[in-house]
Amino acid sequence: MTPGADTPIVSPVSTWLHVAGDGAVTVRSGKAELGQGILTAFAAIAAGELGVDPASVRVVAPHTDDGPDEGITAGSMSVATAGATLRRAAATARALFVAEAAHRLGVHPADVVVERSVLSAPGATTTTTYAELAGHVDLDTPVDASPTMRGPGPETTVARLDLPDKVTGRPRYLADLVLPGQLWGRVVRPPSAAATLVRADVEGAQALPGVVAVVRDGSFLGVVADDEQRAEGAAEHLRTRSAWDEPDTLPDEDDLPAYLQGGPSTTFTVDETGDPSTVTAARSHEATYSKPFLAHASIAPSVGAARWDGESLHVWSHTQGVFALRNAIAQALDLDVPAVVVEHVESAGCYGHNGADDAAFDAVLLARAVPGRPVQVRWSRRDELSWSPFGSAQLVRIVAGLDNDGRIASWDCDIWSQGHTSRPGYAGTPGLLAAAHVEGGHPLPAPVDPRPERGAGSARGAVPAYDMPVRRIRGHRLDRVALRSSSLRSLGAFANTFAIESFVDELAELAGADPLDYRLHHLSDPRGRAVLEAAVERAGWAGRPRGGGDVGWGVAVAQYKKAGWCAVVAEVEAVSDIRLRRLTLAVDVGRVVQEDGVRNQIEGGAVQSASWTLKERVRFDRCRVTSVDWETYPILRFSEVPPIDVVVLDRPDLPSVGAGEVAQGPTAAAIANALAAAVGLRVRDLPLTPDAVVAAMERG
């Protein structure tokens, strides 16, 4: 686990930092660059604390043989946890260099000034540098528990380190990687989740030009060839000449509430506050909200590469956790853990537990058939949309009691969902797709939820930020599931915040109150009030159109994992279609390390949330997933992205917290509230499509 701000760090400074003889600083981290910009944030943190030019800092990717084990890159916690650890390590390193410089300059350490890698002191006749001192400072020294920290320094001026390659199309991603002697592999997936392989034309595929190996192991079927096109052709040969047994195991996609409530389930208490017997409500209101299964829908499908060398195995993956993947592979194949090396290589569009780990294990199984030769495996679009773990469907029912003044007197909420994590190593199993398909493998048990202290899953974001005397919240997690689900950006908080903030709008209407005033009347947290007021001021809420006219405005606010705050104002036009005209967001994520990075995360989160809210839904029949391309699984297009304005409230006196997931829930709710204002009725089931509006009208 990554040490927090108050957790002692056992490893020495050298685990995180190395200063070379030329002054170059290498930063090691267990957190992966997933497109969120943390390489830049870590470079900025190290440069700021050391007092060096950011251009001299290089951040290397996670590697099980050369870097700290900092768990999974998830939950928008990289800057908050790993960043805090790196800051302490860098501050300790600076103190060690300052002490050595003071000795050489003949001054007290408190008099040493560090700027742009130069260490000097008033009155000293000379200066020194990190480069000159590097061979004389021992960084195999424990990290100081409470080092003296510097100010931001150059932190706010560091440009994104990863974008030049991505914008210019230079090789950077795992799919670009070509290792010496590399071969290419393809896996022929079963047509549905419960299908088992009956027969396949292995001999015919093996005889095709360029085919090096065909692997059949239980229901795992794949090929290795000397180039990518031949691998694809051989896989298609197998696909069209294989027979599968396919039972009907999926639920009714048009009645997900019945599936989610059908059990068996584990029921747990999320929150119990106050005594219900003390409340006498003047009136009550009840509503139920739903969210479908969602796909990661990354533009680039998953990729993995692996090489067997005798008794050792080397894996290249865009996994979120190199150590967790290493351990899962070792367990699945009964290998000694040290025999497996996993290093991170970037790929595109990771929003949680996607197919990266599974593609890596595919490569491992194929590479085992060709020892000494690396094999790269790339998934197809169909694979990605039908086999990556989904974000779970969710159902939220809320009942509230209002007092005579229309204030919330009681809040009663139930949440039904599948679990939100099935990462490698979960529930004591490898948790890898192909490990469940091989003969005598490891079946995939039902997904679980992270522990509450790690942010929870189904119940994430389920506790409203508002003041209310009585509150009861329960979760119901399915113990047996038909569709594989795992972590997708914000986990249960997206659906829970959508439900809470939609419901609060409904309560405001019942109370005859402005939805902004109603929120402020119940919200005492000063940070929550600040983001809400900043968002509505920037958006021009006071001058918004009211009373129909096909254009509506909506507002929502939420705190994510008791850390970052985000408020959103949405403007929606609803005539023959639903068009998102504008989004205004205000965010408080504590101390801002990289303001541009925060804006990028908030904008990206808002766009993805808008896509989930207006477009996305996994489709399936009783046998297989049917949303397998961009026609059957539409996402928001560039032409549909609205202007987005972000207000960042910097809190330099507070710890930095993650920005990657704070916008998802309040963006969905603000859009839903704006749609309700535009059309005059409430749509409670996502996605908010024209068909959903018509269905809501028909229900009355």
N, C-alpha and C positions, 0 to 999 in steps of 0.2 A: 504494500500500500504506500502511496506517496505520502511523505511526511507533511503534516499541516504546519501552520505557522507556529504552533505551540508544541510540536512533536520533536523530540530530540532526533538528530540525524546521526546515525551510527557511522555511515560511510565517510571517508575523508573527502576533502575538497576536490582531490584529483578524480573522483568518480564523476564529477560534473564539469570540471575545467582543466584545461592544459594550456600553458603559455609556452610557446616555442621560442627558440633563440632569436628568431627574427621579429618577435613581438606579436605574432599571430596567435589569436585565442581560439581554441577549439572548445565548443560547448557540446556536451553529451546530455541527451535527455531520453527518458523512456516514453515520451509523448510524441505521437506521430503527426506529421503535417498531412491534414486531410482536406486542404483547401481553405482552412479557417485562418491561416496566417500566423500560426504560433511559432514557426521558425523565425519570423520577423520579430515577434514579441519577445522571444527568448534572447535573440541577438540584442534587442534594445535593452532588455533588463541587464544582461551581462555588461554591455557597453556602459550603461548608466552607472552601475555600481562599481565597475573597475575604473571608470574614467578614461576609457580608450575610444578611439575612433570606431564607430560601428562597422566601417568597412574592413576592419581587421578581425572581425568576429565571424567564425564559421560554425554553424550548428549542424551536427551530423545526425542522420536518421537513427532511430532505435535499432539496436542490434543485441541479440542475446549474449554474444561473447564480448561485447565492447560497449557497455552502457548500463545505467541503473535500471532496475526493475521498478517502474512507476505505474504498474497496473495497466488498465485500459484507458485509451484516449476517448473519453466519453463524458457526458453530463455537463459539458461546458465548464470543466473544472481544471483545465490545463494551466491557465494563468494563475488561478486561485491557489492551486496546490503545488504543481511542479514549478510554476513561476516563482512562488514564494520560497520554495526550497533553493532554486537557482539563485535567487536574490541573496539569500543568506550565505550560500557558498561563495558567491562573487564578492560579497562584502568581506567575508573572512579572508579570501585571497588578497583583496586590496590591502587589508590590514597587515598581512604578512609581507607584502611588497613594500608597504610604507615603513614597516619596522626595519627592513633591510636598507631601504633608502636613507632613513634617518641615521642609521649607524654609519653609512658611507659619507653622508653630508655633514655629520657631526652636529645634528640638531635633534630636538625632541620630536617624537612621532606626531604629536599634535600640530606641529608647525609645517608638516609636509603637505604640499598641495599637489593634487593629481589632475592633470588636464591633458587630454589627447595623448595618453600613454607616457607623458613626461612627468616625472616626479621632481619637484623643486621645493625650495623653502626660502622665505625672506632672509636675506643676509648671507645665504650660502654662496660660495664662489663658483659652484658648478651645479649641474643637474644630472639626472640619470633617467633611465627608461625601463619599461617592462622588459624589453629585449635584452638589455645589459644585465638585468637582475635575474632573468629566467633560470639560469643555471645555478643560482645561489639561494633560491627560495624553495623550500620543501612543501609541496601542496599535499603530500600524504599526511595531512594534519586534520584532526576532527573539525567539522564545521562548528563555528561559534553559535551557541544557542541564541544569543542576543547581540549580534554584531551591530556596530554603528552604521546606519544606512545613509547613503547619499540622497540628494534630491534627484528629480527625473533626469537631469543632464540632457544628453542628446536623444533620450528615448522617443520623444514625440516627432523626431525628424527622420526616422529610419524608414526608407521606402521598402515596399514589399519585396522580399528577396526571391520569391518563387515566381512572380508574375512575368518577368521578362522572357523566360523560357516558354511559358504557357502562351503568352500573347504572340510571340514570333514563331511558335511551332517547332522550337528546338526539342530534340529528344530529352524527355524528363520522366515520362511515365513508365510503369512496368511493362506496358505493351510495346514500348520502344526498345526494351532491353534485349540485346542479342548476345548471349554468352558464348564463349568458345565451344565449338562443337554442338551447338544447340539444335535440338529437334523440336517438332511441334506436335502437340497432342490435341485431341478433341474427345469429349465424353458424350455418349449417346444417353440422354436422360430418359427415364421411364416417362410414358405419356401422362401419368397422373401419380399423385402422392402414394397411393396404396398399390400401384401396379408392381407385379413381379415378372421377371424375364422367363419366358418359356423356351424360346430358341432364338438363335442368331446365326447368320452366315459368317462365322469367324474365318473359315478357310477361304471363302471367296474374297473377303476383305484383305486377308493376309497376302493374297496373290496380286493385289493391285500394285501398279508401279509406285515406287517410293515409299511403300508402307514398311516400316521397320518392325513394328510389333502391334498385335491386337490383344487386348486384355479383357477377358471375361472372368469375373469373380462374383458369383451370386447374381445379383441384379445390377452390378456395376459393369459397364461396357464402354470401352474406349479404344482409341487407336493412337499410334505414334508414327509420324512420317517425316521425311527429310525436308519437306517444306509445308507451309501453311495451307496452300491450295490443295495439295494431295491429302493432307490430314482431313480437310473439310470434305473432300470427295469420298474418302474411305468411310468417314462417319455417316455421310448420307447413304452410302451403300448399306451399311449396317442398319441404319434407321428404317430403310424401306424393306429390309429383309429380316426383320425381327418380329417376334410374336410375344405379346404380353397378356397377362391375366389382369383385368382391371375391374375390381369391385366398386360399387357406388358407396362412397363413404363421406361425401361432403354434405353439409346442411343445405337448407333452402335459403338461397342467397337473398330472396325477397322477404324473408322473415328472420332476420338476424336476432331480433329481440328474443324470439322463442328459443333459438339456439343458445344464446348467452345465458338465459335464465333457466335453461333445461337441466343444468348440472351434469354430473356431480360437481360441487364447488367447495372451495374453502372460504368460509366467511370470517372476516376479521374486522376488528374495530379500528377505525382510523382516528377518531376524535370523539370524546364525550366531555362536553363542557356545560356546566350549569345543571339545574334541577328542573326537568320538564313540568313537574307538578306545581311549580311556582308561576307558570305562565298561563295567562288567560288571554287568548287571542281574540281580537274583535272580528277578524276574518282570516281565512287561510287561502293559499293558492298552491296548486300542484302542477308540475309539468315534467315531461320526459324527453330527453334529447338522445340522439344516436349518432354514431360515427361508424363508417364501414371499415373493412380491412383496407390498408393502404400499402402500396409498394414503394420501395426506395426510388425506383425510376431514375437511376443514374443514367446520364447520357452515354457514358462509356461502360460497357459490361465488365464484369469481374475478370481478373487475370491472375494466374499464379505460375510460378516456375520452381523447379526442384532438380536436384542432382544427388544421386546415390554414389558414394565413394567408399566401397568396401563396407565397413560397419558404420560409417557416418553419413549424415544426411544434411544437405544445405538447402534452405528454402528461401525464396524471395516472394514477398507478399505485401499487399497494401492493407494488411490487417490493422485493426485498432489496438492489438495487444500482442507483441511478438513473443512475450514469455508465455502468455496463456495459450497461444497457438502451438508453440513448441511443446508444452506439456501435454496438450490434447493429442498431438501427432504421436508423441512417445507412448501415450496410453493406448491409442487406437492400434498401434503396431507392436506393442510390447517391446519398446526400445528403451535403452537407458536414456534418461533426459539429456545428459551432457553430449550424447551422440548426435543430437539434433540442434542445428543452428538456424535461426530465423532472423532475417534482416528485412527492414521495412524499405519498400520502394513506393513512391507515390503513384496513385492512380486518380481518376476523376470522380468527383461527386460521392463522397461518403457521408451519410446522414445517420449512421448508427450501424447496427450489425447487418451488413449486406452479405453478398456472396463471396467476399474476399477470402475468408478462411476456407470456405468450401472449395473454391477454385485452387487454392494452394494445395489442399489435400488431394484433389484430382491430379494435380501435377505430380505429387509424391507417388501415388499409386501407379501412374504411367511410367514415371522415371525408374521405379523399381524393376521394370521389365527391360530397361536398357542401362545397366550400371555404367557409371562414368560419363554419361552423356546428359547434359541438362535438357529438360523438357519444359516448354512453355505451353500453358493451356489458356485459351480464351473462351469465355462463355458467349453464347449467342444472345440476341435480344430476347428471344423466347425463353431461354434458360433464365435470364436475369429477371424477367417479369413474372415468371411462374415458379421459380425455385428459390430465389432469395427469401429469407424470412420476411414476413409481412409485419407491419404495425397492426396491432390487434384491433378488431372491432370493439366498440364500447357502448354501453347504455348507461345513462345517468338519469335517475329520478330524484326530484327535489320537491319537498313539501315545506312551506314556510308559513308561520303565523305572524300576522301584523297586529300591532297594538292600535289603540284608538287614533293615534297620530300618524299612522301609516308606517311606523318604524318596524324593522325586523325584530320580532320578539323571540322567535324560535326558528331553527333550521334543521331539517331532517333530510338526509341524502343517502341514497344507495347507488353503488356503482357495480356494474357487471362487466367482466372483461376476461380475456385470456391473460396469461402472464406476459410480461414485457421483456424477458431476457431468456435466451437459450444460447448464450455465447459459449465458445469452446471451454470445456471443463465444467459446465453447469450441471447441477444435480448429480455430480460424481461421474458423468459420462464425457466422452470426447466432444459430443455435440456437433460433429461434423457430418454433413449430408452423406457423403460417400461411405462413411464408416457405418451408416445404417443400411447401405445397399449391398456391401460385400458379404460373402458367405460367413455366417457365424459372427456378424458384426455387432455394433452397439446401437440398438434402436434409440430413436429420439424421444425421450420422455416429454411430458407436457412442460411448456415453458413456466418459469417461476418469475417472481418479482424481486428486484434488489431490496436489500434490507432497508428499513425506514431511515436509518442513519446514513445510508448511501443514496437517499433521495426517493426511495420507494419506486413503484411502477404503476400499477393500476390506480393507486391513490395519490400519485404525484399531482400536486396542484389542487387537491380536492378540498383543502381547508380554505374557506374564503378569507380574504384579508380584512373583512369588515367587522365592525364591533356588533356583537349580538350576544345577549345574555345566555341563551341556551342553544347548544349545537350538538348534533349527533350525526356521525358519518360512518358508514360501513362499506366494506368492499366484499365482493363475491368473485373469486377467481376460479375459472374452470379448471378442474383437475384432469379432464380428458378432452383433448382437442382434435379437431379434424384438419385444421390448417396450421402450419408451422408459423409461429410468430416470435418476434424478438424485438430488440431495441430499435426504435425509430425516433428520430429527433423529438425530444421533449417527453417521450413515453406517454403516460396517461394524462399529462398536464394539458395537452392540446384539447382533448375532449372535455376534460373536467372544467377548464377555464371557459371554453365555448359554452358549456352548460351554465356555469355559475353566472357569467356576465350577461348571457342572454336572459336568464331568470331574473337577475337584478333589474334589467330593463323592464321586464314584465311587472315586477313589483312596483317600480316607479310609476308605471302607467296606472296601476290599480290605486296607488296613493295620490294620483293626480299631480305628480311632481316631475320636474325636469330631470332627465336621467343623470345629468352631471351633478346637479344639486343633491339628488338623492344619494349618489355615491359619496360625495364630500360630507354629507350629513352622517354617514356611517363609517367614514374612514378617518381614523385619528393618527395613523402613522405619518409622520411628517415627510418621509421620503416618498411614500405612495401619493400623498397629496401634491407633492412638488412635481412629480412626473405627470400627473393628471392635469394639473393647472398649466404646465408648460406645453403639453400637447394641444389642449383646447385653445390656448392663446395663439400658438403658431398656426393652427388650422383655421382660426376665425370662427370658432363655435358659436359665439354670440350672434353672429350675423347669418347663421345658416338658414336655408329655406325651411319652412314648416308647413304642415298641412297638405301633404301630397305633392302633386306636380311631377311624379315619376322619378324624382331625385330625393334620396334620403341620406341623412348623416347618422352615424352611429359612433359610440364611444365605449371603450372598455379599458380596464386596468387590472394588473395582476402582479404579484410577487412570485418569482420563480425559485423554488427550493429554499425559501427563507433567505434569499440573497438578493439578486438583481430585481429591479422594478422596471416595468414597461407599461406605458399607456399609449393607446392607439385611437385615432379618429379616422373613420373611413367615410368616403363619399361614394355612393352607389347610384347608378341610373338603371331603372328597370322599366323597359317598354316591351319589345318583343323578345329581348334577351336581357341578361344581367351583365352590366358593364361596370367594372371598378374604375372610378374616375380619379381617385386620389387617396393616398394614405399619408397620414402624419403621425409620427411616433416620437415619444420622448422616453429616454432610458437612463437609468442610474445603475451602473455596474461597479460602484465604488471607485477606487483610484484607476484612472484611465492610463494604461501603458501606451497604447497606440490608438489614437482617436480614429484614424482612418480605418484601422482594423475593426474597431467597434462598429463604425458605420457600415462597413462591408457585411459584418455578421447580422446586424439588424435588418439591413435591406434584403439580404439573402433570405433570412428567416421569414420576413414579411411576404416576399414573393412566393416562397414555397408554401407558406400557410394559405395564401390566397389561392394557390393551385389546389391544395387539399380541399379548401372550403368550397370552391366553385366548380371543380372538375373531377377530382380523382376518386376512383372506387374500383377495388379488385372485383372482377366478375368471374363467376364460376357456375357450372352446372353441378349435378349430383355426383359427378365423377372427377372432373378436372377443371383447372383454372382456364378461363377462356379469354382473359384480357392479356394478350401476349405480344402486342405491338402498340405503336403510338395511335393507331386508329381505335383500338378497343380499350386502351388505357390512355386517354388524352391527358395532357398536362398543359399548364398555362403557356401560351406562346409569347414570343417577344412582343408582338403587336398588341398583346393584351395586358402587358405590364404597365401599371399606372405610374404617374409621377410619385416619388416617395421622398418625403422630407423627414429627416431625423434630427432631433435635438438631443445632444449628449450632455448630461449633467455630471460633471466631474466631481468626485468626492476624494480629493487627495489625502484626506485624513482617515479614510476607511480602506480596508483590504480590497484588492481587486477580486472581482468575481466574474464568472463567465457571461458572455453576451450571446452565445450561439443559439440559445433556446428560449430566451425570455420573450421573444416577439410572437411565437407561434400561436399560443392560446388567445391572447388579447386581440390579435389581428383577426382571427376567425370570428370572435364574438362581435367585434366592431363592425365587420362586414355584415354579419347576420342582423345586428341591430339597425344598420343603415338600410338593409333590404326591407326589414319590417316597417321602417319609417316611410319607405318609398311606396310599398304596395299595400300597406294597411293591414297586414296580417303576419303572423309569426310562422316561420318555417323552422322546425326543430330537428330535422333529420339532414345530415350532411350526405353528399354535397348539395349546395344550394343552387340547383339547376332550374331552368324554366319548368321542367316536368315536376320538380319538387314543389314549386310554387302552385302549379295547377292542382296537384294532389292535396296540398294544404287547403286550397279554396274549396275543393270537393268535400273535404272533411268538415268544412265550416269553421 
